[in-house]
Amino acid sequence: MYYRAATGGVGSIIERDVASGSERTIVEGLFRTMSLSPDGRWFAVTSGQTLLAIAVADGTRRELLTGAFPGTPVWTPDAKSVIVPRAISEGVSEAVLVSLEGSAPRPLDFNGPGLRLNPDGRSVVYTTGEDRAEVWALENFLSILRAQ
């Protein structure tokens, strides 16, 4: 089990073995959001104005993107990329696909601060931040991943 903890103004991500009760600090820092990759090797976290990838094994940090992030990062099923909402103006955000392999971030064709990706990678649910009663379906928006 993984969780965030804060003691005396110092935050950390903790790994806890439920059976034995032993704990290990993966990394220290104040993180607003965190999301574990499907393969269990990385956390995507937001800290201040930075999106980071943190290795579960040793806490190594990799800076992925800077900006304001109004929502939680979501991993693609292959654990090679993260989709994160990035603020582009007051109350407006865009979804950005960020690769762990270092390629340039790519804006996606939808926006909104809240999003969830189906584990099969074929559908996404997101909020636009607007108070409207609509449901949209997007098809093949991650086809770019299959082409790589």
C-alpha positions in Angstrom: 0.0 0.0 0.0 1.2 3.5 -0.8 0.2 6.7 0.9 1.2 10.4 1.4 2.2 11.5 4.9 3.1 14.9 6.3 4.8 15.4 9.7 6.1 18.8 10.8 5.7 20.4 7.4 7.7 17.6 5.7 5.8 15.4 3.3 6.6 12.0 1.9 5.3 9.0 0.0 5.3 5.9 2.1 5.2 2.2 1.1 3.6 0.0 3.7 3.7 -3.8 3.7 0.2 -4.6 5.0 1.1 -8.1 6.2 4.2 -7.2 8.2 3.4 -3.6 9.0 6.9 -2.5 7.9 7.2 0.9 6.1 9.7 2.5 3.7 9.9 6.1 2.8 10.1 6.3 -1.0 10.7 10.0 -1.3 10.3 13.2 0.7 8.5 16.2 -0.6 5.2 18.0 -0.5 3.1 16.5 -3.3 -0.4 17.8 -4.2 -1.4 14.7 -6.3 0.0 11.3 -7.0 -0.8 8.5 -9.3 0.9 5.0 -9.5 1.7 3.7 -12.9 0.0 0.5 -14.1 3.3 -1.5 -13.8 3.9 -0.2 -10.3 7.3 1.3 -11.2 6.5 5.1 -11.1 4.5 7.7 -9.4 3.4 10.7 -11.3 3.1 13.6 -8.9 2.5 17.3 -8.9 4.6 19.5 -6.7 4.2 23.2 -6.9 4.5 24.0 -10.6 6.1 20.8 -11.6 5.0 17.4 -12.8 7.4 14.7 -11.7 7.9 11.0 -12.2 9.3 9.3 -9.1 10.8 5.8 -9.2 9.1 3.5 -6.6 12.4 1.5 -6.3 14.7 4.3 -5.1 12.8 7.6 -5.1 14.7 9.0 -8.1 12.9 12.1 -9.5 12.5 13.0 -13.1 11.0 16.4 -14.1 8.5 16.0 -16.9 6.7 19.3 -17.3 6.2 22.7 -15.6 3.0 24.6 -15.3 -0.1 24.8 -13.2 -1.9 21.4 -12.9 -5.5 21.6 -11.7 -6.1 17.9 -11.7 -4.4 14.5 -11.0 -2.1 12.9 -13.6 -3.4 9.7 -15.3 -1.2 7.0 -16.7 -1.6 5.4 -20.1 -2.0 1.6 -20.0 1.5 1.0 -21.2 3.0 3.1 -18.3 5.1 5.1 -20.8 3.1 8.3 -20.7 1.0 10.5 -18.4 -2.0 12.6 -19.3 -2.3 15.6 -17.1 -4.6 18.7 -17.2 -2.4 21.9 -17.5 -3.9 25.3 -16.9 -3.7 27.6 -19.9 -5.7 30.5 -18.5 -8.0 31.3 -15.6 -10.5 28.4 -15.3 -9.3 26.8 -18.6 -7.1 23.8 -18.9 -5.9 21.4 -21.6 -5.0 17.7 -21.4 -1.4 17.1 -22.3 0.2 13.8 -23.1 3.7 13.6 -21.5 6.1 10.8 -22.3 8.5 9.4 -19.7 10.9 8.8 -22.6 11.5 12.5 -23.1 9.6 13.4 -26.3 7.9 16.8 -26.4 4.5 17.0 -24.6 1.5 16.9 -26.9 -1.8 18.7 -26.3 -4.8 16.4 -26.7 -8.1 17.3 -28.3 -10.0 17.8 -25.1 -9.7 19.8 -22.0 -10.7 19.9 -18.4 -9.3 19.5 -14.9 -10.7 16.1 -14.1 -10.0 13.0 -16.2 -9.9 9.3 -15.9 -8.6 6.8 -18.5 -10.1 3.3 -18.8 -7.4 0.7 -18.1 -7.7 -0.6 -21.6 -6.8 2.8 -23.0 -9.8 3.0 -25.3 -11.9 5.6 -23.5 -11.6 8.5 -21.2 -14.0 10.4 -18.9 -13.2 14.0 -18.2 -14.8 17.1 -16.7 -14.7 20.4 -18.6 -15.1 22.6 -15.5 -18.3 24.0 -16.9 -21.8 23.5 -15.4 -23.4 21.9 -18.5 -25.2 18.6 -18.9 -23.4 17.0 -21.8 -21.8 13.6 -22.5 -19.3 13.4 -25.3 -17.6 10.3 -26.8 -14.1 10.5 -28.3 -12.7 7.8 -30.5 -9.1 7.0 -31.3 -7.7 9.9 -29.4 -4.8 7.8 -28.2 -4.1 6.2 -31.6 -0.9 8.2 -31.6 0.5 5.8 -28.9 -0.1 2.8 -31.1 1.8 4.4 -33.9 5.0 4.8 -31.8 
